[in-house]
Amino acid sequence: MSDALEWLRSNMPSVTQDVKELAKVRLEDCKVCPRLVRATGQCRECGCIMPVKVFFRNAKCPLDKWGKAE
């Protein structure tokens, strides 16, 4: 578990205003997706917790609803 937390800490982006805006737009797409488990925020396609995943600039939706940020 410690290794996973270390990885997360080292890979979490700085939460700048542009990252917040990117995450907001991505999460709006997720919220209307039928593959989202609303109770947990988990994607049924990739298994990720979307309110966290949307902050990673290099993340992408497995259904191609949004992609990596430039």
Predicted model as a PDB file, atoms N, CA, C, CB and O in Angstrom, pLDDT in the B-factor column:
MODEL        1                                                                  
ATOM      1  N   MET A   1       0.826  -1.199   0.000  1.00 49.00           N  
ATOM      2  CA  MET A   1       0.000   0.000   0.000  1.00 49.00           C  
ATOM      3  C   MET A   1       0.868   1.261   0.000  1.00 49.00           C  
ATOM      4  CB  MET A   1      -0.938  -0.001   1.213  1.00 49.00           C  
ATOM      5  O   MET A   1       0.531   2.245  -0.658  1.00 49.00           O  
ATOM      6  N   SER A   2       1.953   1.236   0.714  1.00 64.00           N  
ATOM      7  CA  SER A   2       2.850   2.376   0.779  1.00 64.00           C  
ATOM      8  C   SER A   2       3.388   2.733  -0.606  1.00 64.00           C  
ATOM      9  CB  SER A   2       4.002   2.088   1.736  1.00 64.00           C  
ATOM     10  O   SER A   2       3.483   3.910  -0.953  1.00 64.00           O  
ATOM     11  N   ASP A   3       3.737   1.725  -1.392  1.00 74.00           N  
ATOM     12  CA  ASP A   3       4.239   1.981  -2.746  1.00 74.00           C  
ATOM     13  C   ASP A   3       3.188   2.671  -3.599  1.00 74.00           C  
ATOM     14  CB  ASP A   3       4.677   0.674  -3.413  1.00 74.00           C  
ATOM     15  O   ASP A   3       3.505   3.582  -4.363  1.00 74.00           O  
ATOM     16  N   ALA A   4       1.941   2.242  -3.472  1.00 68.00           N  
ATOM     17  CA  ALA A   4       0.858   2.853  -4.247  1.00 68.00           C  
ATOM     18  C   ALA A   4       0.661   4.312  -3.846  1.00 68.00           C  
ATOM     19  CB  ALA A   4      -0.452   2.068  -4.054  1.00 68.00           C  
ATOM     20  O   ALA A   4       0.457   5.169  -4.705  1.00 68.00           O  
ATOM     21  N   LEU A   5       0.720   4.594  -2.569  1.00 67.00           N  
ATOM     22  CA  LEU A   5       0.566   5.978  -2.113  1.00 67.00           C  
ATOM     23  C   LEU A   5       1.723   6.844  -2.580  1.00 67.00           C  
ATOM     24  CB  LEU A   5       0.458   6.030  -0.592  1.00 67.00           C  
ATOM     25  O   LEU A   5       1.521   7.993  -2.973  1.00 67.00           O  
ATOM     26  N   GLU A   6       2.919   6.309  -2.539  1.00 74.00           N  
ATOM     27  CA  GLU A   6       4.089   7.042  -3.033  1.00 74.00           C  
ATOM     28  C   GLU A   6       3.946   7.348  -4.515  1.00 74.00           C  
ATOM     29  CB  GLU A   6       5.376   6.242  -2.781  1.00 74.00           C  
ATOM     30  O   GLU A   6       4.233   8.463  -4.952  1.00 74.00           O  
ATOM     31  N   TRP A   7       3.506   6.367  -5.287  1.00 72.00           N  
ATOM     32  CA  TRP A   7       3.313   6.564  -6.725  1.00 72.00           C  
ATOM     33  C   TRP A   7       2.291   7.669  -6.964  1.00 72.00           C  
ATOM     34  CB  TRP A   7       2.856   5.249  -7.404  1.00 72.00           C  
ATOM     35  O   TRP A   7       2.502   8.551  -7.797  1.00 72.00           O  
ATOM     36  N   LEU A   8       1.178   7.616  -6.225  1.00 68.00           N  
ATOM     37  CA  LEU A   8       0.130   8.607  -6.398  1.00 68.00           C  
ATOM     38  C   LEU A   8       0.649  10.006  -6.074  1.00 68.00           C  
ATOM     39  CB  LEU A   8      -1.076   8.267  -5.517  1.00 68.00           C  
ATOM     40  O   LEU A   8       0.412  10.955  -6.822  1.00 68.00           O  
ATOM     41  N   ARG A   9       1.351  10.124  -4.965  1.00 68.00           N  
ATOM     42  CA  ARG A   9       1.891  11.436  -4.576  1.00 68.00           C  
ATOM     43  C   ARG A   9       2.870  11.979  -5.616  1.00 68.00           C  
ATOM     44  CB  ARG A   9       2.587  11.337  -3.215  1.00 68.00           C  
ATOM     45  O   ARG A   9       2.868  13.173  -5.914  1.00 68.00           O  
ATOM     46  N   SER A  10       3.692  11.112  -6.158  1.00 71.00           N  
ATOM     47  CA  SER A  10       4.693  11.583  -7.122  1.00 71.00           C  
ATOM     48  C   SER A  10       4.104  11.856  -8.495  1.00 71.00           C  
ATOM     49  CB  SER A  10       5.803  10.571  -7.250  1.00 71.00           C  
ATOM     50  O   SER A  10       4.717  12.567  -9.292  1.00 71.00           O  
ATOM     51  N   ASN A  11       2.943  11.318  -8.790  1.00 68.00           N  
ATOM     52  CA  ASN A  11       2.334  11.497 -10.106  1.00 68.00           C  
ATOM     53  C   ASN A  11       1.136  12.437 -10.127  1.00 68.00           C  
ATOM     54  CB  ASN A  11       1.919  10.180 -10.634  1.00 68.00           C  
ATOM     55  O   ASN A  11       0.626  12.758 -11.201  1.00 68.00           O  
ATOM     56  N   MET A  12       0.680  12.879  -8.966  1.00 65.00           N  
ATOM     57  CA  MET A  12      -0.437  13.818  -8.937  1.00 65.00           C  
ATOM     58  C   MET A  12       0.029  15.148  -9.501  1.00 65.00           C  
ATOM     59  CB  MET A  12      -0.992  13.991  -7.494  1.00 65.00           C  
ATOM     60  O   MET A  12       1.119  15.617  -9.174  1.00 65.00           O  
ATOM     61  N   PRO A  13      -0.778  15.747 -10.331  1.00 58.00           N  
ATOM     62  CA  PRO A  13      -0.390  17.017 -10.919  1.00 58.00           C  
ATOM     63  C   PRO A  13      -0.515  18.156  -9.910  1.00 58.00           C  
ATOM     64  CB  PRO A  13      -1.239  17.309 -12.148  1.00 58.00           C  
ATOM     65  O   PRO A  13      -1.215  18.042  -8.903  1.00 58.00           O  
ATOM     66  N   SER A  14       0.166  19.236 -10.198  1.00 70.00           N  
ATOM     67  CA  SER A  14      -0.071  20.456  -9.444  1.00 70.00           C  
ATOM     68  C   SER A  14      -1.468  20.915  -9.813  1.00 70.00           C  
ATOM     69  CB  SER A  14       1.013  21.566  -9.745  1.00 70.00           C  
ATOM     70  O   SER A  14      -1.833  20.910 -10.989  1.00 70.00           O  
ATOM     71  N   VAL A  15      -2.234  21.302  -8.844  1.00 80.00           N  
ATOM     72  CA  VAL A  15      -3.617  21.685  -9.132  1.00 80.00           C  
ATOM     73  C   VAL A  15      -3.660  23.181  -9.434  1.00 80.00           C  
ATOM     74  CB  VAL A  15      -4.562  21.329  -7.937  1.00 80.00           C  
ATOM     75  O   VAL A  15      -4.010  24.005  -8.590  1.00 80.00           O  
ATOM     76  N   THR A  16      -3.292  23.491 -10.665  1.00 85.00           N  
ATOM     77  CA  THR A  16      -3.348  24.863 -11.150  1.00 85.00           C  
ATOM     78  C   THR A  16      -4.757  25.111 -11.692  1.00 85.00           C  
ATOM     79  CB  THR A  16      -2.256  25.128 -12.251  1.00 85.00           C  
ATOM     80  O   THR A  16      -5.561  24.187 -11.816  1.00 85.00           O  
ATOM     81  N   GLN A  17      -5.033  26.350 -12.005  1.00 87.00           N  
ATOM     82  CA  GLN A  17      -6.363  26.698 -12.516  1.00 87.00           C  
ATOM     83  C   GLN A  17      -6.672  25.956 -13.810  1.00 87.00           C  
ATOM     84  CB  GLN A  17      -6.467  28.207 -12.745  1.00 87.00           C  
ATOM     85  O   GLN A  17      -7.804  25.511 -14.003  1.00 87.00           O  
ATOM     86  N   ASP A  18      -5.690  25.811 -14.702  1.00 90.00           N  
ATOM     87  CA  ASP A  18      -5.958  25.115 -15.964  1.00 90.00           C  
ATOM     88  C   ASP A  18      -6.233  23.631 -15.728  1.00 90.00           C  
ATOM     89  CB  ASP A  18      -4.775  25.282 -16.928  1.00 90.00           C  
ATOM     90  O   ASP A  18      -7.039  23.036 -16.443  1.00 90.00           O  
ATOM     91  N   VAL A  19      -5.582  23.032 -14.743  1.00 88.00           N  
ATOM     92  CA  VAL A  19      -5.846  21.626 -14.420  1.00 88.00           C  
ATOM     93  C   VAL A  19      -7.244  21.487 -13.825  1.00 88.00           C  
ATOM     94  CB  VAL A  19      -4.779  21.073 -13.435  1.00 88.00           C  
ATOM     95  O   VAL A  19      -7.949  20.522 -14.117  1.00 88.00           O  
ATOM     96  N   LYS A  20      -7.647  22.446 -12.993  1.00 89.00           N  
ATOM     97  CA  LYS A  20      -9.001  22.417 -12.418  1.00 89.00           C  
ATOM     98  C   LYS A  20     -10.050  22.505 -13.517  1.00 89.00           C  
ATOM     99  CB  LYS A  20      -9.192  23.571 -11.409  1.00 89.00           C  
ATOM    100  O   LYS A  20     -11.046  21.781 -13.491  1.00 89.00           O  
ATOM    101  N   GLU A  21      -9.827  23.398 -14.488  1.00 93.00           N  
ATOM    102  CA  GLU A  21     -10.774  23.546 -15.602  1.00 93.00           C  
ATOM    103  C   GLU A  21     -10.837  22.281 -16.449  1.00 93.00           C  
ATOM    104  CB  GLU A  21     -10.383  24.741 -16.482  1.00 93.00           C  
ATOM    105  O   GLU A  21     -11.919  21.843 -16.840  1.00 93.00           O  
ATOM    106  N   LEU A  22      -9.679  21.698 -16.729  1.00 93.00           N  
ATOM    107  CA  LEU A  22      -9.620  20.449 -17.491  1.00 93.00           C  
ATOM    108  C   LEU A  22     -10.398  19.351 -16.767  1.00 93.00           C  
ATOM    109  CB  LEU A  22      -8.152  20.013 -17.711  1.00 93.00           C  
ATOM    110  O   LEU A  22     -11.193  18.640 -17.382  1.00 93.00           O  
ATOM    111  N   ALA A  23     -10.170  19.217 -15.475  1.00 93.00           N  
ATOM    112  CA  ALA A  23     -10.849  18.190 -14.679  1.00 93.00           C  
ATOM    113  C   ALA A  23     -12.357  18.418 -14.668  1.00 93.00           C  
ATOM    114  CB  ALA A  23     -10.308  18.179 -13.239  1.00 93.00           C  
ATOM    115  O   ALA A  23     -13.130  17.464 -14.753  1.00 93.00           O  
ATOM    116  N   LYS A  24     -12.770  19.658 -14.566  1.00 95.00           N  
ATOM    117  CA  LYS A  24     -14.201  19.990 -14.542  1.00 95.00           C  
ATOM    118  C   LYS A  24     -14.890  19.566 -15.835  1.00 95.00           C  
ATOM    119  CB  LYS A  24     -14.396  21.496 -14.316  1.00 95.00           C  
ATOM    120  O   LYS A  24     -15.959  18.956 -15.811  1.00 95.00           O  
ATOM    121  N   VAL A  25     -14.268  19.896 -16.953  1.00 96.00           N  
ATOM    122  CA  VAL A  25     -14.838  19.549 -18.265  1.00 96.00           C  
ATOM    123  C   VAL A  25     -14.903  18.025 -18.428  1.00 96.00           C  
ATOM    124  CB  VAL A  25     -13.995  20.181 -19.414  1.00 96.00           C  
ATOM    125  O   VAL A  25     -15.919  17.482 -18.863  1.00 96.00           O  
ATOM    126  N   ARG A  26     -13.826  17.357 -18.081  1.00 96.00           N  
ATOM    127  CA  ARG A  26     -13.789  15.900 -18.207  1.00 96.00           C  
ATOM    128  C   ARG A  26     -14.850  15.250 -17.320  1.00 96.00           C  
ATOM    129  CB  ARG A  26     -12.393  15.366 -17.844  1.00 96.00           C  
ATOM    130  O   ARG A  26     -15.558  14.342 -17.755  1.00 96.00           O  
ATOM    131  N   LEU A  27     -14.955  15.714 -16.082  1.00 96.00           N  
ATOM    132  CA  LEU A  27     -15.903  15.103 -15.151  1.00 96.00           C  
ATOM    133  C   LEU A  27     -17.348  15.318 -15.594  1.00 96.00           C  
ATOM    134  CB  LEU A  27     -15.701  15.667 -13.749  1.00 96.00           C  
ATOM    135  O   LEU A  27     -18.207  14.470 -15.353  1.00 96.00           O  
ATOM    136  N   GLU A  28     -17.616  16.453 -16.242  1.00 96.00           N  
ATOM    137  CA  GLU A  28     -18.962  16.679 -16.782  1.00 96.00           C  
ATOM    138  C   GLU A  28     -19.297  15.614 -17.821  1.00 96.00           C  
ATOM    139  CB  GLU A  28     -19.075  18.094 -17.406  1.00 96.00           C  
ATOM    140  O   GLU A  28     -20.424  15.121 -17.856  1.00 96.00           O  
ATOM    141  N   ASP A  29     -18.334  15.253 -18.668  1.00 96.00           N  
ATOM    142  CA  ASP A  29     -18.549  14.176 -19.639  1.00 96.00           C  
ATOM    143  C   ASP A  29     -18.822  12.854 -18.922  1.00 96.00           C  
ATOM    144  CB  ASP A  29     -17.325  14.035 -20.573  1.00 96.00           C  
ATOM    145  O   ASP A  29     -19.693  12.083 -19.327  1.00 96.00           O  
ATOM    146  N   CYS A  30     -18.073  12.607 -17.865  1.00 97.00           N  
ATOM    147  CA  CYS A  30     -18.243  11.356 -17.108  1.00 97.00           C  
ATOM    148  C   CYS A  30     -19.619  11.282 -16.444  1.00 97.00           C  
ATOM    149  CB  CYS A  30     -17.144  11.227 -16.041  1.00 97.00           C  
ATOM    150  O   CYS A  30     -20.248  10.224 -16.418  1.00 97.00           O  
ATOM    151  N   LYS A  31     -20.076  12.409 -15.910  1.00 96.00           N  
ATOM    152  CA  LYS A  31     -21.341  12.431 -15.170  1.00 96.00           C  
ATOM    153  C   LYS A  31     -22.537  12.023 -16.021  1.00 96.00           C  
ATOM    154  CB  LYS A  31     -21.579  13.808 -14.606  1.00 96.00           C  
ATOM    155  O   LYS A  31     -23.522  11.511 -15.489  1.00 96.00           O  
ATOM    156  N   VAL A  32     -22.471  12.239 -17.324  1.00 97.00           N  
ATOM    157  CA  VAL A  32     -23.583  11.868 -18.199  1.00 97.00           C  
ATOM    158  C   VAL A  32     -23.366  10.509 -18.865  1.00 97.00           C  
ATOM    159  CB  VAL A  32     -23.783  12.935 -19.263  1.00 97.00           C  
ATOM    160  O   VAL A  32     -24.205  10.060 -19.646  1.00 97.00           O  
ATOM    161  N   CYS A  33     -22.258   9.863 -18.563  1.00 97.00           N  
ATOM    162  CA  CYS A  33     -21.939   8.568 -19.172  1.00 97.00           C  
ATOM    163  C   CYS A  33     -22.661   7.434 -18.430  1.00 97.00           C  
ATOM    164  CB  CYS A  33     -20.405   8.327 -19.163  1.00 97.00           C  
ATOM    165  O   CYS A  33     -22.618   7.375 -17.201  1.00 97.00           O  
ATOM    166  N   PRO A  34     -23.316   6.546 -19.161  1.00 97.00           N  
ATOM    167  CA  PRO A  34     -24.013   5.427 -18.518  1.00 97.00           C  
ATOM    168  C   PRO A  34     -23.068   4.399 -17.894  1.00 97.00           C  
ATOM    169  CB  PRO A  34     -24.898   4.739 -19.523  1.00 97.00           C  
ATOM    170  O   PRO A  34     -23.517   3.535 -17.141  1.00 97.00           O  
ATOM    171  N   ARG A  35     -21.784   4.475 -18.190  1.00 97.00           N  
ATOM    172  CA  ARG A  35     -20.808   3.523 -17.634  1.00 97.00           C  
ATOM    173  C   ARG A  35     -20.250   3.979 -16.284  1.00 97.00           C  
ATOM    174  CB  ARG A  35     -19.659   3.323 -18.617  1.00 97.00           C  
ATOM    175  O   ARG A  35     -19.444   3.268 -15.684  1.00 97.00           O  
ATOM    176  N   LEU A  36     -20.666   5.158 -15.795  1.00 97.00           N  
ATOM    177  CA  LEU A  36     -20.211   5.661 -14.510  1.00 97.00           C  
ATOM    178  C   LEU A  36     -21.099   5.129 -13.390  1.00 97.00           C  
ATOM    179  CB  LEU A  36     -20.199   7.196 -14.504  1.00 97.00           C  
ATOM    180  O   LEU A  36     -22.324   5.219 -13.468  1.00 97.00           O  
ATOM    181  N   VAL A  37     -20.486   4.581 -12.357  1.00 97.00           N  
ATOM    182  CA  VAL A  37     -21.211   4.182 -11.146  1.00 97.00           C  
ATOM    183  C   VAL A  37     -21.327   5.445 -10.302  1.00 97.00           C  
ATOM    184  CB  VAL A  37     -20.474   2.998 -10.353  1.00 97.00           C  
ATOM    185  O   VAL A  37     -20.355   5.867  -9.676  1.00 97.00           O  
ATOM    186  N   ARG A  38     -22.489   6.036 -10.284  1.00 95.00           N  
ATOM    187  CA  ARG A  38     -22.655   7.319  -9.632  1.00 95.00           C  
ATOM    188  C   ARG A  38     -22.385   7.288  -8.133  1.00 95.00           C  
ATOM    189  CB  ARG A  38     -24.027   7.817  -9.873  1.00 95.00           C  
ATOM    190  O   ARG A  38     -21.873   8.263  -7.584  1.00 95.00           O  
ATOM    191  N   ALA A  39     -22.713   6.206  -7.470  1.00 95.00           N  
ATOM    192  CA  ALA A  39     -22.524   6.107  -6.020  1.00 95.00           C  
ATOM    193  C   ALA A  39     -21.052   6.168  -5.619  1.00 95.00           C  
ATOM    194  CB  ALA A  39     -23.137   4.818  -5.505  1.00 95.00           C  
ATOM    195  O   ALA A  39     -20.723   6.653  -4.536  1.00 95.00           O  
ATOM    196  N   THR A  40     -20.171   5.680  -6.482  1.00 94.00           N  
ATOM    197  CA  THR A  40     -18.748   5.613  -6.142  1.00 94.00           C  
ATOM    198  C   THR A  40     -17.870   6.483  -7.024  1.00 94.00           C  
ATOM    199  CB  THR A  40     -18.277   4.199  -6.228  1.00 94.00           C  
ATOM    200  O   THR A  40     -16.716   6.742  -6.682  1.00 94.00           O  
ATOM    201  N   GLY A  41     -18.399   6.939  -8.157  1.00 95.00           N  
ATOM    202  CA  GLY A  41     -17.596   7.706  -9.104  1.00 95.00           C  
ATOM    203  C   GLY A  41     -16.673   6.832  -9.930  1.00 95.00           C  
ATOM    204  O   GLY A  41     -15.767   7.337 -10.594  1.00 95.00           O  
ATOM    205  N   GLN A  42     -16.893   5.531  -9.894  1.00 96.00           N  
ATOM    206  CA  GLN A  42     -16.017   4.587 -10.597  1.00 96.00           C  
ATOM    207  C   GLN A  42     -16.524   4.309 -12.008  1.00 96.00           C  
ATOM    208  CB  GLN A  42     -15.907   3.272  -9.813  1.00 96.00           C  
ATOM    209  O   GLN A  42     -17.726   4.179 -12.241  1.00 96.00           O  
ATOM    210  N   CYS A  43     -15.581   4.223 -12.938  1.00 97.00           N  
ATOM    211  CA  CYS A  43     -15.896   3.895 -14.326  1.00 97.00           C  
ATOM    212  C   CYS A  43     -15.986   2.378 -14.479  1.00 97.00           C  
ATOM    213  CB  CYS A  43     -14.830   4.484 -15.292  1.00 97.00           C  
ATOM    214  O   CYS A  43     -15.088   1.656 -14.047  1.00 97.00           O  
ATOM    215  N   ARG A  44     -17.052   1.901 -15.085  1.00 98.00           N  
ATOM    216  CA  ARG A  44     -17.199   0.451 -15.308  1.00 98.00           C  
ATOM    217  C   ARG A  44     -16.270  -0.062 -16.396  1.00 98.00           C  
ATOM    218  CB  ARG A  44     -18.638   0.119 -15.675  1.00 98.00           C  
ATOM    219  O   ARG A  44     -15.998  -1.261 -16.454  1.00 98.00           O  
ATOM    220  N   GLU A  45     -15.780   0.819 -17.257  1.00 97.00           N  
ATOM    221  CA  GLU A  45     -14.883   0.404 -18.340  1.00 97.00           C  
ATOM    222  C   GLU A  45     -13.458   0.186 -17.854  1.00 97.00           C  
ATOM    223  CB  GLU A  45     -14.889   1.440 -19.449  1.00 97.00           C  
ATOM    224  O   GLU A  45     -12.873  -0.870 -18.096  1.00 97.00           O  
ATOM    225  N   CYS A  46     -12.898   1.179 -17.170  1.00 96.00           N  
ATOM    226  CA  CYS A  46     -11.483   1.098 -16.769  1.00 96.00           C  
ATOM    227  C   CYS A  46     -11.297   0.812 -15.285  1.00 96.00           C  
ATOM    228  CB  CYS A  46     -10.776   2.387 -17.116  1.00 96.00           C  
ATOM    229  O   CYS A  46     -10.204   0.442 -14.855  1.00 96.00           O  
ATOM    230  N   GLY A  47     -12.360   0.980 -14.497  1.00 96.00           N  
ATOM    231  CA  GLY A  47     -12.262   0.726 -13.059  1.00 96.00           C  
ATOM    232  C   GLY A  47     -11.713   1.891 -12.257  1.00 96.00           C  
ATOM    233  O   GLY A  47     -11.592   1.794 -11.036  1.00 96.00           O  
ATOM    234  N   CYS A  48     -11.378   2.986 -12.917  1.00 96.00           N  
ATOM    235  CA  CYS A  48     -10.797   4.139 -12.223  1.00 96.00           C  
ATOM    236  C   CYS A  48     -11.855   4.933 -11.471  1.00 96.00           C  
ATOM    237  CB  CYS A  48     -10.079   5.046 -13.216  1.00 96.00           C  
ATOM    238  O   CYS A  48     -13.037   4.919 -11.816  1.00 96.00           O  
ATOM    239  N   ILE A  49     -11.398   5.626 -10.435  1.00 95.00           N  
ATOM    240  CA  ILE A  49     -12.241   6.563  -9.704  1.00 95.00           C  
ATOM    241  C   ILE A  49     -12.120   7.897 -10.453  1.00 95.00           C  
ATOM    242  CB  ILE A  49     -11.810   6.690  -8.164  1.00 95.00           C  
ATOM    243  O   ILE A  49     -11.093   8.572 -10.383  1.00 95.00           O  
ATOM    244  N   MET A  50     -13.164   8.250 -11.151  1.00 96.00           N  
ATOM    245  CA  MET A  50     -13.093   9.354 -12.098  1.00 96.00           C  
ATOM    246  C   MET A  50     -12.862  10.721 -11.468  1.00 96.00           C  
ATOM    247  CB  MET A  50     -14.336   9.396 -12.884  1.00 96.00           C  
ATOM    248  O   MET A  50     -12.167  11.533 -12.079  1.00 96.00           O  
ATOM    249  N   PRO A  51     -13.396  11.035 -10.285  1.00 93.00           N  
ATOM    250  CA  PRO A  51     -13.078  12.341  -9.700  1.00 93.00           C  
ATOM    251  C   PRO A  51     -11.586  12.527  -9.397  1.00 93.00           C  
ATOM    252  CB  PRO A  51     -13.872  12.530  -8.430  1.00 93.00           C  
ATOM    253  O   PRO A  51     -11.142  13.647  -9.142  1.00 93.00           O  
ATOM    254  N   VAL A  52     -10.820  11.448  -9.425  1.00 91.00           N  
ATOM    255  CA  VAL A  52      -9.367  11.536  -9.274  1.00 91.00           C  
ATOM    256  C   VAL A  52      -8.702  11.503 -10.640  1.00 91.00           C  
ATOM    257  CB  VAL A  52      -8.835  10.389  -8.387  1.00 91.00           C  
ATOM    258  O   VAL A  52      -7.832  12.325 -10.926  1.00 91.00           O  
ATOM    259  N   LYS A  53      -9.101  10.565 -11.483  1.00 94.00           N  
ATOM    260  CA  LYS A  53      -8.453  10.378 -12.783  1.00 94.00           C  
ATOM    261  C   LYS A  53      -8.494  11.626 -13.652  1.00 94.00           C  
ATOM    262  CB  LYS A  53      -9.103   9.237 -13.519  1.00 94.00           C  
ATOM    263  O   LYS A  53      -7.541  11.898 -14.383  1.00 94.00           O  
ATOM    264  N   VAL A  54      -9.578  12.389 -13.586  1.00 94.00           N  
ATOM    265  CA  VAL A  54      -9.729  13.548 -14.461  1.00 94.00           C  
ATOM    266  C   VAL A  54      -8.659  14.618 -14.252  1.00 94.00           C  
ATOM    267  CB  VAL A  54     -11.081  14.155 -14.255  1.00 94.00           C  
ATOM    268  O   VAL A  54      -8.475  15.477 -15.114  1.00 94.00           O  
ATOM    269  N   PHE A  55      -7.952  14.582 -13.125  1.00 89.00           N  
ATOM    270  CA  PHE A  55      -6.903  15.558 -12.841  1.00 89.00           C  
ATOM    271  C   PHE A  55      -5.575  15.230 -13.514  1.00 89.00           C  
ATOM    272  CB  PHE A  55      -6.697  15.657 -11.361  1.00 89.00           C  
ATOM    273  O   PHE A  55      -4.696  16.089 -13.579  1.00 89.00           O  
ATOM    274  N   PHE A  56      -5.410  14.014 -14.014  1.00 89.00           N  
ATOM    275  CA  PHE A  56      -4.157  13.628 -14.654  1.00 89.00           C  
ATOM    276  C   PHE A  56      -4.175  14.049 -16.120  1.00 89.00           C  
ATOM    277  CB  PHE A  56      -3.924  12.104 -14.528  1.00 89.00           C  
ATOM    278  O   PHE A  56      -5.001  13.570 -16.897  1.00 89.00           O  
ATOM    279  N   ARG A  57      -3.264  14.945 -16.497  1.00 88.00           N  
ATOM    280  CA  ARG A  57      -3.233  15.478 -17.866  1.00 88.00           C  
ATOM    281  C   ARG A  57      -3.032  14.382 -18.914  1.00 88.00           C  
ATOM    282  CB  ARG A  57      -2.123  16.514 -17.995  1.00 88.00           C  
ATOM    283  O   ARG A  57      -3.528  14.501 -20.034  1.00 88.00           O  
ATOM    284  N   ASN A  58      -2.309  13.316 -18.560  1.00 91.00           N  
ATOM    285  CA  ASN A  58      -2.029  12.266 -19.546  1.00 91.00           C  
ATOM    286  C   ASN A  58      -3.060  11.134 -19.512  1.00 91.00           C  
ATOM    287  CB  ASN A  58      -0.641  11.696 -19.310  1.00 91.00           C  
ATOM    288  O   ASN A  58      -2.895  10.126 -20.199  1.00 91.00           O  
ATOM    289  N   ALA A  59      -4.110  11.294 -18.723  1.00 94.00           N  
ATOM    290  CA  ALA A  59      -5.170  10.283 -18.670  1.00 94.00           C  
ATOM    291  C   ALA A  59      -6.083  10.426 -19.880  1.00 94.00           C  
ATOM    292  CB  ALA A  59      -5.986  10.407 -17.359  1.00 94.00           C  
ATOM    293  O   ALA A  59      -6.149  11.486 -20.503  1.00 94.00           O  
ATOM    294  N   LYS A  60      -6.788   9.339 -20.204  1.00 95.00           N  
ATOM    295  CA  LYS A  60      -7.776   9.408 -21.278  1.00 95.00           C  
ATOM    296  C   LYS A  60      -8.944   8.501 -20.949  1.00 95.00           C  
ATOM    297  CB  LYS A  60      -7.151   9.018 -22.635  1.00 95.00           C  
ATOM    298  O   LYS A  60      -8.800   7.523 -20.216  1.00 95.00           O  
ATOM    299  N   CYS A  61     -10.078   8.825 -21.486  1.00 97.00           N  
ATOM    300  CA  CYS A  61     -11.295   8.037 -21.306  1.00 97.00           C  
ATOM    301  C   CYS A  61     -11.194   6.766 -22.153  1.00 97.00           C  
ATOM    302  CB  CYS A  61     -12.562   8.867 -21.693  1.00 97.00           C  
ATOM    303  O   CYS A  61     -10.806   6.838 -23.319  1.00 97.00           O  
ATOM    304  N   PRO A  62     -11.536   5.607 -21.588  1.00 95.00           N  
ATOM    305  CA  PRO A  62     -11.479   4.383 -22.373  1.00 95.00           C  
ATOM    306  C   PRO A  62     -12.513   4.343 -23.500  1.00 95.00           C  
ATOM    307  CB  PRO A  62     -11.674   3.199 -21.470  1.00 95.00           C  
ATOM    308  O   PRO A  62     -12.405   3.530 -24.418  1.00 95.00           O  
ATOM    309  N   LEU A  63     -13.499   5.211 -23.428  1.00 96.00           N  
ATOM    310  CA  LEU A  63     -14.527   5.281 -24.475  1.00 96.00           C  
ATOM    311  C   LEU A  63     -14.277   6.454 -25.436  1.00 96.00           C  
ATOM    312  CB  LEU A  63     -15.923   5.415 -23.837  1.00 96.00           C  
ATOM    313  O   LEU A  63     -15.129   6.783 -26.261  1.00 96.00           O  
ATOM    314  N   ASP A  64     -13.095   7.078 -25.317  1.00 95.00           N  
ATOM    315  CA  ASP A  64     -12.701   8.206 -26.162  1.00 95.00           C  
ATOM    316  C   ASP A  64     -13.621   9.422 -26.056  1.00 95.00           C  
ATOM    317  CB  ASP A  64     -12.649   7.760 -27.583  1.00 95.00           C  
ATOM    318  O   ASP A  64     -13.793  10.152 -27.033  1.00 95.00           O  
ATOM    319  N   LYS A  65     -14.213   9.646 -24.883  1.00 96.00           N  
ATOM    320  CA  LYS A  65     -15.026  10.839 -24.674  1.00 96.00           C  
ATOM    321  C   LYS A  65     -14.132  12.046 -24.414  1.00 96.00           C  
ATOM    322  CB  LYS A  65     -16.005  10.631 -23.503  1.00 96.00           C  
ATOM    323  O   LYS A  65     -14.534  13.182 -24.669  1.00 96.00           O  
ATOM    324  N   TRP A  66     -12.931  11.811 -23.911  1.00 96.00           N  
ATOM    325  CA  TRP A  66     -11.912  12.851 -23.750  1.00 96.00           C  
ATOM    326  C   TRP A  66     -10.544  12.178 -23.746  1.00 96.00           C  
ATOM    327  CB  TRP A  66     -12.138  13.680 -22.433  1.00 96.00           C  
ATOM    328  O   TRP A  66     -10.413  11.000 -23.415  1.00 96.00           O  
ATOM    329  N   GLY A  67      -9.538  12.947 -24.119  1.00 92.00           N  
ATOM    330  CA  GLY A  67      -8.209  12.375 -24.254  1.00 92.00           C  
ATOM    331  C   GLY A  67      -7.154  13.114 -23.456  1.00 92.00           C  
ATOM    332  O   GLY A  67      -7.467  13.946 -22.604  1.00 92.00           O  
ATOM    333  N   LYS A  68      -5.916  12.805 -23.740  1.00 89.00           N  
ATOM    334  CA  LYS A  68      -4.788  13.439 -23.068  1.00 89.00           C  
ATOM    335  C   LYS A  68      -4.780  14.927 -23.384  1.00 89.00           C  
ATOM    336  CB  LYS A  68      -3.454  12.785 -23.491  1.00 89.00           C  
ATOM    337  O   LYS A  68      -5.084  15.351 -24.499  1.00 89.00           O  
ATOM    338  N   ALA A  69      -4.425  15.701 -22.377  1.00 85.00           N  
ATOM    339  CA  ALA A  69      -4.323  17.148 -22.574  1.00 85.00           C  
ATOM    340  C   ALA A  69      -3.018  17.472 -23.269  1.00 85.00           C  
ATOM    341  CB  ALA A  69      -4.422  17.904 -21.229  1.00 85.00           C  
ATOM    342  O   ALA A  69      -2.025  16.763 -23.105  1.00 85.00           O  
ATOM    343  N   GLU A  70      -3.021  18.526 -24.033  1.00 74.00           N  
ATOM    344  CA  GLU A  70      -1.810  18.933 -24.746  1.00 74.00           C  
ATOM    345  C   GLU A  70      -0.921  19.758 -23.849  1.00 74.00           C  
ATOM    346  CB  GLU A  70      -2.158  19.721 -26.007  1.00 74.00           C  
ATOM    347  O   GLU A  70       0.149  20.195 -24.273  1.00 74.00           O  
TER     348      GLU A  70                                                      
ENDMDL                                                                          
END                                                                             
